[in-house]
Amino acid sequence: MTFRTILGIRYFDGTQQELLQEVQKGGLIVVPAAPALAELGENQGYRQAVEGSTFAISDSSYMVLLWFLRTGEFLHRISGLQFLRALIGDPVFRAKDATFWVMPSQQDQDCNLAWLNGQGIPVEPRHCYLAPKYPKGSVIDGPLLVLIEQHRPRYVVINIGGGTQEILGHFLLSRLSYRPAIVCTGAAIAFLSGRQASIHPLVDRLMLGWLARCLDEPKRFIPRYLRALRLFWVLMRYAHRSVPAAVPS
């Protein structure tokens, strides 16, 4: 097991079992997507959050490919969906009152809770929090902080959009009186509960999850992944180094 610094972010590079062991130590675990990585220079709050995370998981197949082209190093890719599946199978994660979930909407919460309980993971509405619409760039949520302190779960799973969940996770880790594992897996649970397109494990292993999302919601995801193409120039230029803030035109 090793860690590699990519664009100023500490990436985990090991096996799935080693990953679960690292997560149990607590901290902020992020799963950066290629579109967000392509905009590191423009999104200061996001850049600070992912650089300040305990470690990141190499979910982006595009980033893994670019890293190989840039350095000749092969990263062990573990997708966010694969990671969440592994967590859900972990007896420590499945224990009663072990988890607390930040949900993006009431519909998502209802659907995700039904799926989790169907998998034998005891999660009640009191173990959840409906996230408000956070302002861009800065996230402070005192009520959520209080709830987590009251429940003191071992895992806090944040399921809101990328670019915001990482900033929220960074805020929580800096303010909590203890060190849970704060896991930013975004929409991963929605693939399992049916709220988004189902992605077969083989499709995920073949690094074609992005294609499944584009086919399911083309108007939403095709422009998003086209913007991610900028990551080629960002990674080729900065490699290990942190991406500097963009100079306003």
C-alpha positions as CSV (number, residue, x, y, z in Angstrom):
1,M,0.0,0.0,0.0
2,T,1.3,3.4,-0.9
3,F,0.1,7.0,-1.3
4,R,0.8,9.2,-4.3
5,T,0.5,13.0,-4.6
6,I,-1.4,14.0,-7.7
7,L,-2.3,17.6,-8.3
8,G,-1.5,18.3,-4.7
9,I,-4.0,15.7,-3.5
10,R,-2.9,12.6,-1.5
11,Y,-4.2,9.5,-3.4
12,F,-4.5,6.0,-1.9
13,D,-2.9,3.4,-4.1
14,G,-3.5,-0.1,-2.6
15,T,-5.9,-3.0,-2.4
16,Q,-9.6,-2.8,-1.5
17,Q,-9.0,-4.6,1.8
18,E,-6.2,-2.1,2.7
19,L,-8.6,0.7,1.8
20,L,-11.2,-0.5,4.3
21,Q,-8.5,-0.7,7.0
22,E,-7.4,2.9,6.3
23,V,-11.0,4.2,6.4
24,Q,-11.5,2.7,9.8
25,K,-8.8,5.0,11.1
26,G,-11.1,8.0,10.4
27,G,-10.6,11.2,8.5
28,L,-11.9,12.8,5.3
29,I,-12.1,10.4,2.4
30,V,-12.9,12.0,-1.0
31,V,-13.6,10.6,-4.4
32,P,-12.8,13.3,-6.9
33,A,-14.4,13.1,-10.4
34,A,-12.6,14.3,-13.5
35,P,-14.9,17.3,-14.1
36,A,-14.1,18.6,-10.6
37,L,-10.4,18.0,-11.0
38,A,-10.4,19.9,-14.3
39,E,-11.7,22.9,-12.4
40,L,-9.3,22.9,-9.4
41,G,-7.9,26.3,-10.4
42,E,-11.3,27.9,-10.4
43,N,-12.8,26.4,-7.3
44,Q,-10.7,27.5,-4.3
45,G,-12.9,26.0,-1.6
46,Y,-13.0,22.6,-3.4
47,R,-9.2,22.6,-3.9
48,Q,-8.5,23.4,-0.3
49,A,-10.9,20.6,0.8
50,V,-9.5,17.8,-1.4
51,E,-5.9,18.9,-0.6
52,G,-6.8,18.9,3.1
53,S,-8.5,15.5,2.9
54,T,-6.9,12.5,4.6
55,F,-6.8,10.8,1.2
56,A,-8.6,10.5,-2.1
57,I,-9.7,7.4,-4.0
58,S,-8.8,7.1,-7.7
59,D,-12.3,6.8,-9.0
60,S,-11.8,8.7,-12.2
61,S,-10.7,6.3,-15.0
62,Y,-9.7,9.3,-17.1
63,M,-7.4,10.6,-14.4
64,V,-5.9,7.1,-14.0
65,L,-5.2,6.9,-17.7
66,L,-3.7,10.4,-17.9
67,W,-1.5,9.7,-14.9
68,F,-0.1,6.6,-16.7
69,L,0.6,8.7,-19.8
70,R,2.2,11.4,-17.8
71,T,4.4,9.3,-15.4
72,G,4.3,5.7,-16.6
73,E,2.9,4.8,-13.1
74,F,-0.2,2.5,-12.9
75,L,-2.7,3.4,-10.1
76,H,-4.9,0.8,-8.5
77,R,-8.3,2.2,-9.5
78,I,-11.1,1.8,-7.0
79,S,-14.3,3.4,-8.1
80,G,-16.6,5.2,-5.7
81,L,-19.3,2.6,-6.5
82,Q,-16.9,-0.3,-5.8
83,F,-15.7,1.4,-2.6
84,L,-19.3,1.8,-1.3
85,R,-20.1,-1.8,-2.2
86,A,-17.1,-2.9,-0.1
87,L,-18.1,-0.6,2.8
88,I,-21.6,-2.0,2.8
89,G,-20.2,-5.5,3.1
90,D,-17.9,-4.6,6.0
91,P,-19.2,-5.9,9.4
92,V,-17.9,-2.7,11.1
93,F,-19.9,-0.5,8.8
94,R,-23.0,-2.6,9.1
95,A,-23.1,-2.4,12.9
96,K,-26.1,-0.7,14.6
97,D,-25.7,3.1,14.9
98,A,-22.4,2.9,13.1
99,T,-23.4,5.3,10.2
100,F,-25.0,8.7,9.7
101,W,-26.1,9.7,6.2
102,V,-26.3,13.2,4.6
103,M,-29.0,13.0,1.9
104,P,-29.7,15.4,-1.0
105,S,-33.6,15.2,-0.9
106,Q,-36.5,13.5,0.9
107,Q,-37.1,11.3,-2.1
108,D,-33.4,10.1,-2.1
109,Q,-33.6,9.5,1.6
110,D,-36.7,7.4,1.4
111,C,-35.4,5.3,-1.5
112,N,-31.9,4.9,0.0
113,L,-33.1,4.0,3.4
114,A,-35.4,1.3,1.9
115,W,-32.5,-0.1,0.0
116,L,-30.1,0.0,3.0
117,N,-32.5,-1.7,5.3
118,G,-33.2,-4.3,2.6
119,Q,-29.5,-5.0,2.6
120,G,-29.6,-5.6,6.4
121,I,-28.0,-2.3,7.4
122,P,-30.2,-0.8,10.2
123,V,-30.6,2.9,9.2
124,E,-33.5,5.0,10.6
125,P,-34.5,8.5,9.6
126,R,-32.8,9.8,12.8
127,H,-29.6,8.6,11.3
128,C,-30.1,10.9,8.3
129,Y,-29.9,14.6,7.6
130,L,-31.5,16.4,4.6
131,A,-28.8,18.8,3.3
132,P,-30.0,22.4,2.5
133,K,-28.9,24.1,-0.7
134,Y,-25.4,25.3,0.3
135,P,-23.9,28.5,-1.1
136,K,-21.1,28.0,-3.6
137,G,-17.6,27.9,-2.3
138,S,-18.2,28.0,1.5
139,V,-20.1,25.5,3.6
140,I,-20.9,25.9,7.3
141,D,-23.6,23.8,8.8
142,G,-24.0,24.1,12.6
143,P,-27.2,22.0,12.9
144,L,-25.5,19.0,11.1
145,L,-22.5,19.4,13.4
146,V,-24.7,19.2,16.5
147,L,-26.5,16.1,15.2
148,I,-23.3,14.2,14.5
149,E,-21.9,15.1,17.9
150,Q,-25.1,13.7,19.5
151,H,-25.0,10.5,17.5
152,R,-21.2,10.1,17.3
153,P,-21.3,7.6,14.5
154,R,-18.2,5.8,13.3
155,Y,-19.0,6.7,9.7
156,V,-20.5,9.9,8.2
157,V,-21.6,9.2,4.5
158,I,-22.2,12.4,2.5
159,N,-24.3,11.8,-0.6
160,I,-24.7,15.3,-2.0
161,G,-23.1,16.7,-5.2
162,G,-19.4,16.7,-5.9
163,G,-17.7,20.1,-5.3
164,T,-19.9,20.7,-2.3
165,Q,-19.7,17.5,-0.3
166,E,-15.9,17.7,0.0
167,I,-16.1,21.2,1.4
168,L,-18.8,20.1,3.9
169,G,-16.7,17.1,4.9
170,H,-13.7,19.4,5.5
171,F,-15.8,21.7,7.7
172,L,-17.1,18.8,9.8
173,L,-13.7,17.2,10.3
174,S,-12.2,20.5,11.4
175,R,-15.0,21.1,14.0
176,L,-15.9,17.7,15.4
177,S,-14.6,16.7,18.8
178,Y,-13.8,13.2,17.6
179,R,-12.5,11.6,14.3
180,P,-15.1,9.6,12.4
181,A,-14.6,8.4,8.8
182,I,-16.3,11.1,6.7
183,V,-16.9,9.5,3.3
184,C,-17.8,11.6,0.3
185,T,-19.3,9.1,-2.2
186,G,-21.9,11.4,-3.7
187,A,-24.3,9.6,-6.1
188,A,-22.8,6.1,-5.6
189,I,-25.6,4.9,-3.4
190,A,-28.1,6.2,-6.0
191,F,-26.7,3.7,-8.5
192,L,-27.5,0.9,-6.0
193,S,-30.9,2.1,-4.8
194,G,-32.3,2.9,-8.3
195,R,-32.3,6.7,-8.1
196,Q,-29.8,6.8,-10.9
197,A,-28.8,4.5,-13.8
198,S,-27.8,1.0,-12.6
199,I,-24.1,0.3,-13.4
200,H,-23.2,-3.3,-13.6
201,P,-19.9,-4.3,-11.8
202,L,-18.4,-5.4,-15.1
203,V,-19.2,-2.0,-16.7
204,D,-17.6,-0.3,-13.6
205,R,-14.5,-2.5,-13.9
206,L,-14.2,-1.7,-17.6
207,M,-14.2,2.0,-16.6
208,L,-17.4,2.7,-18.6
209,G,-19.5,4.1,-15.8
210,W,-19.3,7.6,-17.4
211,L,-20.8,6.1,-20.6
212,A,-23.7,4.5,-18.7
213,R,-24.5,7.9,-17.1
214,C,-24.3,9.7,-20.5
215,L,-26.7,7.2,-22.1
216,D,-29.1,7.5,-19.2
217,E,-29.1,11.4,-18.9
218,P,-27.3,12.7,-22.0
219,K,-28.3,16.4,-21.5
220,R,-27.0,16.4,-18.0
221,F,-23.8,14.3,-18.3
222,I,-22.4,14.8,-21.8
223,P,-21.6,18.5,-21.3
224,R,-20.2,17.6,-17.9
225,Y,-17.8,15.1,-19.2
226,L,-16.8,17.2,-22.2
227,R,-15.7,19.9,-19.7
228,A,-13.6,17.2,-18.0
229,L,-11.4,16.9,-21.1
230,R,-9.5,20.0,-19.8
231,L,-8.0,17.7,-17.2
232,F,-5.5,16.5,-19.8
233,W,-3.8,19.9,-19.9
234,V,-4.1,20.4,-16.1
235,L,-2.5,17.1,-15.2
236,M,0.2,17.2,-17.9
237,R,1.3,20.6,-16.7
238,Y,1.1,20.2,-12.9
239,A,1.4,16.4,-12.3
240,H,2.4,16.1,-8.6
241,R,2.0,19.9,-7.9
242,S,-1.0,21.7,-6.5
243,V,-2.9,23.6,-9.2
244,P,-2.6,27.4,-8.6
245,A,-5.7,29.6,-8.4
246,A,-6.7,30.9,-11.8
247,V,-6.0,34.6,-12.4
248,P,-9.3,36.4,-13.1
249,S,-9.5,37.7,-16.6
